[in-house]
Amino acid sequence: MQSPGPVAFTIGSLSIRWYGILIAAGALLAVFISCRRAPKHDIDPERVLDVVIWSLPLGIVGARIYYVIFNWSLYQGNFVEMVNIREGGLAIHGGLIFGIITAYLVCRKESVPFLEMCDLVFPTVALAQSIGRWGNFFNSEAHGTETTLPWAILVDGKYVHPTFLYESIWCLFLFFFLIWFDNHHRKFPGQIACLYGMMYSVERFFVEALRTDSLMIGPFRQARVLSVCIFAGCMILYILLRNKNSDMRSEL
């Protein structure tokens, strides 16, 4: 399998790229599903839109800033290239960090329970990731090392691991699992968000080892380091929230 190219179609001199189409499609679907499910978490769908209006664009900005910082030698002194995201270059961890901080501030301003909002939207964040990852395929980026596996993709004349596909499949599974868990087994606010953090981090830790374009912190792949930190942080938070919920129940 080989990418047909990054351009979906052209309008005059303007090229519309698959990367942008897929990110937009994933985001819109995530917003639609979150708004439909908002009443389950006692959240007004309008408040979901308030969060999205601020978190989505700032999340994209954060994803780009994060990527540029870890590739500073390539972008130093070239502002035009720093802001050019048409050919890729968005780091999901940067997007999550900026998006979560923004969502917290909006929820605080609108008096919306932040953990409830997180439990509502994180399953659809996984769905948006699953769809958006295919933009890497069309850009022939974020792939892995050479392999002889039958599902390898052809990039620059070499058959390589389709790491975008591995993450896409996992995130799609994560979406359905978290929706199911939220509907049938959620016991306390923040549980779904913590599960997302732990389960996504496990996948990213192992898949990142196959990639050839990892952002680095010295000799370490930053995504693997951050995955370990997020997994540990979410596990600790999970235990604290579970214990807090148990204490509250025992007092009733």
C-alpha positions in Angstrom: 0.0 0.0 0.0 1.3 3.4 -0.9 -0.1 6.9 -0.3 -1.8 8.5 -3.3 -0.4 11.8 -2.2 -1.3 14.6 0.3 -3.6 16.6 -2.0 -7.3 15.6 -2.0 -8.4 18.2 -4.7 -7.7 21.7 -5.8 -9.8 24.8 -6.2 -8.0 27.1 -8.6 -4.5 27.5 -7.2 -5.6 26.3 -3.7 -4.7 22.7 -2.8 -7.0 21.0 -0.2 -5.0 18.4 1.7 -6.2 15.2 3.2 -4.4 16.1 6.4 -6.7 19.1 7.1 -9.8 17.2 5.9 -9.3 14.3 8.2 -8.5 16.4 11.2 -11.5 18.6 10.6 -13.7 15.5 10.1 -12.5 13.9 13.3 -13.1 17.1 15.3 -16.6 17.6 13.9 -17.6 14.0 14.6 -16.2 14.2 18.1 -18.1 17.5 18.8 -21.4 16.0 17.4 -21.1 12.8 19.6 -20.1 14.8 22.7 -23.1 17.2 22.3 -25.5 14.2 21.9 -24.1 12.5 25.0 -23.8 15.7 27.1 -27.2 15.2 29.0 -25.9 11.9 30.3 -23.3 13.8 32.3 -25.8 16.6 33.2 -24.0 19.0 30.9 -25.7 21.5 28.6 -24.5 20.9 25.0 -24.0 24.6 24.7 -21.2 24.3 27.3 -19.6 21.6 25.3 -19.5 24.0 22.3 -18.0 26.7 24.6 -15.2 24.4 25.5 -14.6 23.3 21.9 -14.6 26.8 20.5 -11.6 27.6 22.8 -9.9 24.3 23.3 -9.8 23.1 19.7 -7.9 26.0 18.1 -5.6 26.4 21.1 -5.0 22.7 21.1 -3.9 22.9 17.5 -1.6 25.8 18.4 -0.2 23.9 21.3 0.4 20.8 19.1 2.4 22.9 16.7 4.3 24.8 19.4 5.3 21.5 21.0 6.4 20.1 17.6 8.4 23.2 16.8 10.2 23.3 20.2 11.4 19.7 19.8 12.5 20.5 16.2 13.9 24.0 16.9 17.0 23.5 14.7 14.7 23.1 11.7 12.5 26.2 12.4 14.8 28.7 14.1 14.5 32.0 12.4 11.8 30.9 9.9 8.4 32.0 11.3 6.6 31.2 8.1 7.5 27.5 8.4 6.7 27.5 12.1 3.1 28.3 11.4 2.8 26.1 8.3 0.9 23.0 9.4 -0.4 22.0 5.9 2.2 19.3 5.6 1.9 18.0 9.1 3.9 18.6 12.2 1.4 18.4 15.0 2.3 16.7 18.3 -0.7 15.2 20.0 0.8 15.6 23.5 1.1 19.3 23.0 -2.4 19.5 21.7 -3.7 17.6 24.8 -1.8 19.8 27.2 -3.0 23.1 25.7 -6.5 21.7 25.2 -6.9 20.4 28.7 -5.7 23.6 30.3 -8.0 25.7 28.1 -11.0 23.3 28.9 -10.3 23.7 32.6 -10.3 27.5 32.5 -13.5 27.5 30.4 -15.3 25.0 32.7 -14.3 27.1 35.7 -15.6 30.2 34.1 -18.9 28.5 33.1 -19.2 26.6 36.4 -19.2 23.3 34.7 -17.8 20.2 36.6 -14.4 19.8 34.9 -14.1 16.0 35.5 -17.6 15.4 34.1 -16.6 17.3 31.0 -13.4 15.3 30.7 -15.3 12.0 31.0 -17.7 13.2 28.3 -15.2 14.3 25.7 -12.2 12.0 26.1 -13.8 9.0 24.3 -14.5 11.2 21.3 -10.9 12.6 21.5 -9.8 9.0 20.9 -12.2 8.8 17.9 -10.8 12.1 16.5 -7.3 10.7 16.9 -8.3 7.5 15.1 -9.5 9.5 12.1 -6.8 12.2 12.1 -4.0 9.7 12.1 -4.8 8.8 8.5 -3.5 12.2 7.6 -0.1 10.8 8.4 -0.6 8.1 5.7 -1.4 10.6 3.0 1.6 12.8 4.0 3.8 9.7 4.1 5.0 10.7 7.6 5.0 9.2 11.2 5.8 5.8 9.9 8.0 3.1 11.4 11.1 1.1 10.6 11.4 -1.3 7.6 9.4 -4.5 7.8 8.4 -7.5 5.7 4.9 -7.7 7.2 2.1 -8.1 4.7 0.4 -4.8 5.8 3.5 -2.7 5.4 3.2 0.6 3.5 5.6 1.8 0.8 7.4 5.1 1.7 10.4 6.3 -0.3 10.9 2.9 -1.9 10.9 1.0 1.4 8.3 -1.1 3.1 7.8 0.2 6.6 5.5 -0.3 9.6 2.3 1.7 9.3 2.5 3.1 12.8 -0.3 5.6 12.0 -2.5 2.5 11.4 -1.6 0.9 14.7 -2.5 4.0 16.6 -5.7 4.5 14.5 -6.9 1.0 15.3 -6.1 1.3 19.0 -7.8 4.7 19.3 -10.9 3.4 17.6 -11.0 0.5 20.0 -10.4 3.0 22.9 -13.4 5.1 21.7 -15.8 2.1 21.8 -14.4 0.7 25.0 -14.7 4.1 26.9 -18.2 4.7 25.6 -19.3 1.2 26.8 -17.5 1.7 30.1 -19.1 5.1 30.6 -22.5 3.8 29.9 -22.3 0.7 32.1 -19.5 0.8 34.7 -18.4 4.4 35.5 -18.4 4.8 39.3 -16.9 8.3 39.8 -16.2 11.5 37.9 -12.7 11.4 36.2 -12.7 7.7 35.8 -13.1 7.7 32.0 -10.5 10.4 31.6 -8.0 8.5 33.7 -8.6 5.3 31.7 -8.1 7.2 28.5 -4.7 8.6 29.8 -3.5 5.2 30.9 -4.7 3.2 27.9 -3.5 5.6 25.3 -0.1 5.9 27.0 0.4 2.1 26.9 -0.2 2.0 23.1 1.9 5.1 22.4 4.8 3.8 24.5 5.2 0.7 22.4 4.3 2.1 19.0 6.7 5.0 19.4 9.5 2.5 19.6 8.9 1.7 16.0 8.8 5.2 14.6 11.7 6.8 12.7 10.8 10.5 13.3 10.4 10.6 17.1 10.9 13.9 18.9 13.8 13.5 21.3 14.8 14.6 24.9 18.5 13.9 24.8 18.9 10.2 24.0 15.2 9.4 24.9 12.1 9.5 22.8 10.0 12.2 24.4 6.7 10.5 23.6 7.8 7.4 25.5 9.0 9.5 28.5 5.8 11.5 28.5 3.7 8.3 28.2 5.3 6.8 31.3 4.6 10.1 33.2 1.0 10.3 32.0 0.3 6.7 32.8 1.7 7.0 36.3 -0.1 10.3 36.9 -3.4 9.0 35.7 -3.1 5.8 37.8 -2.4 7.9 40.9 -5.3 10.2 40.1 -7.6 7.2 39.5 -6.8 5.7 42.9 -7.3 9.1 44.6 -10.6 9.8 42.9 -11.8 6.2 43.6 -10.9 6.5 47.3 -12.6 9.9 47.5 -15.7 8.5 46.0 -15.7 5.5 48.4 -15.3 7.8 51.4 -18.2 9.9 50.2 -20.4 6.9 49.7 -19.5 5.6 53.2 -20.6 8.9 54.8 -24.1 8.7 53.2 
